[in-house]
């Protein structure tokens, strides 16, 4: 069903990395969500009012909030698709994150209101009317929400959208809350127990908990969270796959919204090779990232001496030796400057951001390791801090 809808309404659905196609997917998913949630809200509200059930009305309000969230998401995708301009040279992709944050805040507000009304129902209980129509509406709601969860999960995975992934989780949560409401209605009818207010409160707390999680998930990319290990490994592996590339380091990824990521990295290549050929290869790598991954990647050429066995041995030895301090340490850009009394060994050391040793102490440790093995050398070290995986 999902595939049919996508093929029917979205042209060229396979080009999911393109911002315009991402926007089409997002807006399409928003429209589907609005239609489904409004229909469920109206059906539940009518049956809830007729039965006098606060938990069913709470579930209807939850669907209304979901429809509001879909509207906000729809607007977010539409605004995010606006092209770059002078004031926003990297585009407007973060509108999608902002819309997700607004959705999360709305969910939290709805949860607070539902808890409040349910407590009032607990303190002043009223009887709930039970009917087969009530059961049918709730069962239908569960089935629709199950499909919506799968639908949003599929589309969200296809375009790598946190907003749609959160919507899928929200639909899954709705299945759980509606099932609780249905169980409450059946138990209240068969066992003569008044559970309506208590279940309504539980649904409200569950919505609150879910909304708090959504707030956290949407705030993180706005604050500049680290890229996923999968993305880091993909960029590293792709760069290393080209003949002539000896290593890569200092990778940085900047996120200006889904489908609008920019990256930069240093690429090590043989200094003895023709620099024009090396530069041409780097241009080709950058272009391949643009056409195949829809990502702007800027690469810096680092020439490495490869025809000096002594320098190569020194580079390999020091790279392994620093791992005694911490296995995650690595070095790059090593070069030597020989002199009459000593040789300066100049290189950068990449440290993980959570390494507890201060830079000054780390430098002293590495200098001592190098001096013990190469007595006629003085190590000149620059410490780089890495927030993502950096590999040679």
ZAMARGU-4260 file (C-alpha; in steps of 0.2 Angstrom, whole numbers, plus 5000, padded with zeros to 4 digits):
<rodrens>
0) 5000/5000/5000 | 5014/5012/5005 | 5024/5009/4989 | 5008/5011/4978 | 5004/5028/4986
5) 5022/5034/4984 | 5023/5028/4966 | 5006/5036/4962 | 5009/5053/4970 | 5028/5056/4969
10) 5037/5058/4953 | 5055/5050/4953 | 5053/5043/4970 | 5070/5035/4969 | 5080/5051/4970
15) 5077/5053/4989 | 5093/5063/4992 | 5087/5077/4982 | 5080/5091/4994 | 5065/5094/4982
20) 5061/5075/4982 | 5063/5075/5001 | 5051/5089/5003 | 5038/5080/4991 | 5039/5064/5002
25) 5038/5074/5018 | 5023/5084/5012 | 5014/5069/5006 | 5017/5060/5022 | 5010/5075/5031
30) 4994/5075/5020 | 4991/5057/5023 | 4993/5059/5042 | 4981/5074/5043 | 4967/5065/5034
35) 4969/5049/5045 | 4971/5058/5061 | 4956/5070/5058 | 4945/5056/5053 | 4950/5046/5069
40) 4948/5061/5080 | 4930/5065/5074 | 4925/5047/5076 | 4932/5045/5094 | 4925/5062/5099
45) 4908/5057/5094 | 4908/5040/5103 | 4917/5047/5118 | 4904/5061/5120 | 4890/5049/5118
50) 4898/5037/5130 | 4904/5050/5143 | 4921/5043/5143 | 4936/5054/5147 | 4948/5042/5141
55) 4941/5040/5124 | 4939/5059/5123 | 4958/5060/5128 | 4962/5048/5114 | 4952/5059/5102
60) 4962/5074/5108 | 4978/5065/5106 | 4973/5061/5087 | 4969/5080/5085 | 4986/5084/5092
65) 4993/5072/5080 | 4984/5081/5065 | 4991/5097/5072 | 5008/5089/5072 | 5006/5083/5054
70) 5001/5101/5049 | 5017/5108/5057 | 5027/5095/5049 | 5019/5098/5032 | 5024/5117/5034
75) 5041/5112/5040 | 5045/5102/5025 | 5038/5115/5013 | 5048/5129/5021 | 5064/5118/5022
80) 5063/5116/5003 | 5065/5134/5000 | 5081/5137/4990 | 5097/5146/4997 | 5097/5165/4997
85) 5109/5179/5002 | 5103/5178/5020 | 5104/5159/5021 | 5117/5153/5009 | 5116/5135/5016
90) 5097/5134/5013 | 5082/5133/5025 | 5083/5114/5029 | 5083/5117/5048 | 5065/5122/5047
95) 5062/5103/5047 | 5070/5102/5064 | 5061/5118/5070 | 5044/5110/5065 | 5049/5094/5074
100) 5052/5104/5090 | 5035/5113/5089 | 5027/5096/5086 | 5036/5090/5102 | 5030/5105/5112
105) 5012/5103/5107 | 5013/5084/5112 | 5019/5089/5129 | 5005/5102/5131 | 4992/5090/5126
110) 4999/5077/5138 | 4998/5090/5153 | 4980/5094/5149 | 4975/5076/5147 | 4982/5072/5164
115) 4973/5087/5172 | 4956/5082/5165 | 4958/5064/5170 | 4962/5068/5188 | 4946/5078/5188
120) 4937/5063/5182 | 4945/5052/5195 | 4939/5064/5209 | 4922/5066/5202 | 4918/5049/5192
125) 4904/5048/5180 | 4897/5032/5172 | 4903/5027/5155 | 4891/5020/5142 | 4898/5004/5133
130) 4892/4999/5115 | 4899/4988/5101 | 4901/5004/5091 | 4914/5010/5104 | 4924/4994/5102
135) 4923/4995/5083 | 4929/5013/5083 | 4944/5009/5094 | 4949/4993/5085 | 4948/5002/5069
140) 4959/5016/5076 | 4972/5003/5082 | 4973/4996/5064 | 4974/5013/5056 | 4988/5018/5068
145) 4997/5002/5065 | 4997/5006/5046 | 5002/5024/5049 | 5017/5019/5060 | 5023/5007/5046
150) 5020/5021/5033 | 5029/5034/5042 | 5043/5022/5046 | 5045/5017/5028 | 5045/5035/5021
155) 5056/5041/5036 | 5069/5028/5032 | 5069/5032/5014 | 5073/5050/5016 | 5082/5049/5033
160) 5070/5060/5041 | 5070/5062/5060 | 5053/5071/5059 | 5045/5056/5051 | 5054/5043/5062
165) 5047/5053/5077 | 5029/5053/5069 | 5031/5034/5067 | 5035/5032/5085 | 5021/5043/5090
170) 5009/5032/5079 | 5015/5017/5088 | 5012/5025/5105 | 4995/5029/5099 | 4992/5010/5096
175) 4997/5007/5114 | 4987/5021/5122 | 4971/5016/5112 | 4973/4998/5116 | 4974/5004/5135
180) 4958/5014/5132 | 4949/4999/5124 | 4955/4987/5138 | 4948/5000/5151 | 4931/5001/5142
185) 4929/4982/5142 | 4935/4979/5160 | 4924/4993/5166 | 4909/4985/5157 | 4912/4967/5162
190) 4919/4969/5179 | 4909/4985/5184 | 4925/4994/5188 | 4927/5013/5185 | 4944/5014/5177
195) 4941/5027/5164 | 4949/5042/5174 | 4964/5031/5178 | 4967/5025/5161 | 4965/5043/5154
200) 4978/5049/5166 | 4990/5035/5161 | 4987/5039/5143 | 4991/5058/5147 | 5007/5053/5156
205) 5012/5042/5142 | 5010/5056/5130 | 5020/5067/5141 | 5034/5055/5142 | 5034/5053/5123
210) 5033/5072/5120 | 5049/5074/5131 | 5058/5061/5121 | 5053/5070/5105 | 5059/5087/5112
215) 5076/5079/5116 | 5077/5071/5098 | 5073/5087/5089 | 5084/5099/5100 | 5100/5088/5098
220) 5102/5092/5079 | 5098/5111/5082 | 5112/5111/5095 | 5124/5103/5083 | 5125/5084/5088
225) 5139/5074/5081 | 5136/5065/5065 | 5131/5046/5066 | 5145/5033/5066 | 5137/5026/5050
230) 5139/5043/5041 | 5157/5045/5047 | 5162/5027/5041 | 5153/5030/5024 | 5163/5046/5021
235) 5179/5038/5026 | 5177/5022/5017 | 5172/5031/5001 | 5187/5042/5001 | 5199/5028/5005
240) 5191/5018/4991 | 5200/5029/4977 | 5217/5023/4971 | 5231/5034/4977 | 5223/5039/4993
245) 5234/5034/5008 | 5224/5041/5022 | 5211/5053/5028 | 5208/5063/5044 | 5201/5079/5052
250) 5184/5075/5046 | 5170/5088/5050 | 5152/5087/5046 | 5140/5102/5046 | 5122/5099/5047
255) 5110/5112/5040 | 5095/5101/5039 | 5091/5084/5032 | 5098/5082/5015 | 5109/5097/5017
260) 5125/5091/5025 | 5142/5098/5021 | 5158/5090/5026 | 5177/5093/5025 | 5192/5082/5027
265) 5211/5080/5024 | 5216/5067/5011 | 5234/5060/5012 | 5242/5057/4995 | 5260/5053/4989
270) 5270/5069/4988 | 5280/5061/4974 | 5265/5060/4963 | 5260/5073/4950 | 5251/5086/4960
275) 5240/5090/4945 | 5234/5072/4945 | 5232/5072/4964 | 5222/5088/4963 | 5211/5080/4949
280) 5207/5065/4959 | 5202/5075/4974 | 5190/5085/4962 | 5183/5069/4956 | 5180/5063/4974
285) 5171/5079/4978 | 5160/5078/4963 | 5156/5060/4966 | 5150/5064/4984 | 5139/5078/4976
290) 5131/5067/4963 | 5129/5051/4972 | 5126/5057/4990 | 5120/5074/4988 | 5133/5081/5000
295) 5145/5095/4997 | 5162/5088/5003 | 5178/5099/5003 | 5194/5090/5003 | 5211/5096/5008
300) 5227/5089/4999 | 5240/5083/5011 | 5256/5077/5002 | 5265/5063/5011 | 5283/5057/5008
305) 5282/5039/5003 | 5299/5036/4995 | 5310/5038/5011 | 5310/5022/5021 | 5316/5030/5037
310) 5302/5043/5038 | 5289/5029/5033 | 5296/5018/5047 | 5296/5033/5060 | 5278/5037/5055
315) 5271/5020/5057 | 5281/5017/5073 | 5275/5033/5081 | 5257/5030/5076 | 5257/5013/5085
320) 5267/5019/5100 | 5254/5033/5104 | 5241/5020/5106 | 5250/5014/5122 | 5243/5030/5130
325) 5225/5027/5122 | 5220/5015/5108 | 5210/5029/5100 | 5225/5041/5097 | 5232/5043/5080
330) 5245/5054/5071 | 5245/5062/5053 | 5255/5074/5043 | 5272/5068/5049 | 5287/5076/5042
335) 5305/5079/5047 | 5317/5093/5047 | 5335/5087/5049 | 5348/5098/5058 | 5367/5096/5063
340) 5363/5092/5081 | 5345/5085/5080 | 5330/5082/5069 | 5313/5090/5072 | 5299/5078/5070
345) 5283/5087/5066 | 5266/5079/5066 | 5248/5081/5072 | 5240/5069/5085 | 5221/5067/5085
350) 5214/5064/5102 | 5196/5059/5106 | 5186/5073/5114 | 5182/5063/5130 | 5201/5059/5134
355) 5204/5065/5151 | 5222/5069/5149 | 5225/5088/5146 | 5234/5093/5130 | 5250/5098/5138
360) 5251/5082/5148 | 5247/5072/5132 | 5261/5081/5122 | 5274/5078/5136 | 5270/5059/5136
365) 5271/5058/5117 | 5287/5068/5117 | 5295/5056/5130 | 5290/5041/5119 | 5298/5048/5104
370) 5313/5054/5112 | 5316/5037/5121 | 5315/5028/5104 | 5324/5042/5093 | 5336/5051/5105
375) 5342/5063/5092 | 5324/5070/5088 | 5313/5083/5095 | 5295/5081/5093 | 5284/5096/5088
380) 5266/5091/5091 | 5250/5099/5087 | 5235/5091/5096 | 5219/5090/5086 | 5202/5086/5095
385) 5190/5074/5086 | 5172/5073/5089 | 5170/5060/5076 | 5180/5045/5071 | 5196/5049/5062
390) 5206/5036/5053 | 5222/5035/5044
</rodrens>
